[in-house]
Amino acid sequence: MAQINLQNVNKSFGPGVPLAVNDLTLTIEDGEFLVLLGPSGCGKTTTLRMIAGLERQTTGDIRIGERVVNDLRPGDRDIAFVFQFYALYPHLSVRDNIAFPLKAQNLPTEEVNRRVMDVAERLRITHILKSNPGRLPGGEQQRVALGRAMVRQPQAFLMDEPLTNLDASLRADMRVELKHLQHTLGTTMVYVTHDQIEAMSMSHRIAVMDRGVLQQVDTPLNIYRHPQTLFVATFIGSPPMNIVHGRMVGARFVAGDGQFWVELPPAARQYTQHDKRVSFGIRAEDITVGAPGGAGMAGNVVVREPLGDETVYVVSVAGKTLTAKTPPRIRFNPGENVSVKLDPAAIHLFDGDSGRALLPEGWSKHV
Ligand code: ATP
């Protein structure tokens, strides 16, 4: 097990093309499950491949444990890579597939047998050790691929979208298993996905990337509750955070022709100035929809989505559209007038130019 450290790492795929990875500094702690998350093309796979040694960084240093591994071949980095595709050897049995990485090490047969058995028991695949992997369902093939990675007892696992090819219910099961497995093995894990549910549910921390740039690295709940950039705020969460673009007029956030405005709570005012361009954000669960004439702004229901455990409303408020989540027993019909109240302690403000969050963590303790 080992810490992994990237220091000012850049990756260029050629002149005139934006950097695939731009000045990335990131430490993955020993035993940590870190997820690299972001949209397609944000640089997460390139980052993982540089850690593995499958791609050479253009500048910067990568350390695994105490060693700078810049010049080490993948096979000398003591890490195991699990790809999106299972890449099992079809002509070998499950047992021989798992044992394969140990063959090159010339270990005694008893040692190989013991390690294969140990891994197979942990993954609950002892009953298929004699099977041919090509005939197994996707979930079992995935376990065999994991077994082959685990048997080497590497310093770290690197995984690139390993669950993509599985159906939804199997993916949910494998999420639980992988998390449990990483917890019991205690091996450092770097896991690439574009799926925020995987990231939120499995990781100790998430590193969110956009266009090659690390946006934020934090615990799942902090990423959700305290996004540091507009990108993170809108990328994480379903539905995404409501965002309204506008500017400050005194202590008010004002949008469009001035119809939509929100008076900032006193504790938030010191972080913006009059006339500053800002984006206002609030999550759907921090908006209360009630009977017309109640506290808050006047709105009108556009769409109602009953989801069972909650109901999502899209409401039109002063020329803007907001999405709210309510308990399922609250029921309004499309076209009905409602009142829409925003929780003042749950608002977010982002700089209109840089997209950086303006309100520091903890500001709302004084609301
Ligand atoms: P995806 O989920 O689609 O794989 P990603 O976040 O993993 O996306 P990367 O695959 O790391 O993104 O790609 C980052 C950028 O680098 C993209 O613009 C991509 O087109 C570019 N890129 C990646 N590999 C190469 C390559 N071998 N040659 C040229 N450009 C590349």
Boltz pocket constraint, residues with backbone or C-beta under 6 A from the ligand:
constraints:
  - pocket:
      binder: B
      contacts: [[A, 13], [A, 20], [A, 38], [A, 39], [A, 40], [A, 41], [A, 42], [A, 43], [A, 44], [A, 45], [A, 46], [A, 47], [A, 194]]
      max_distance: 6.0
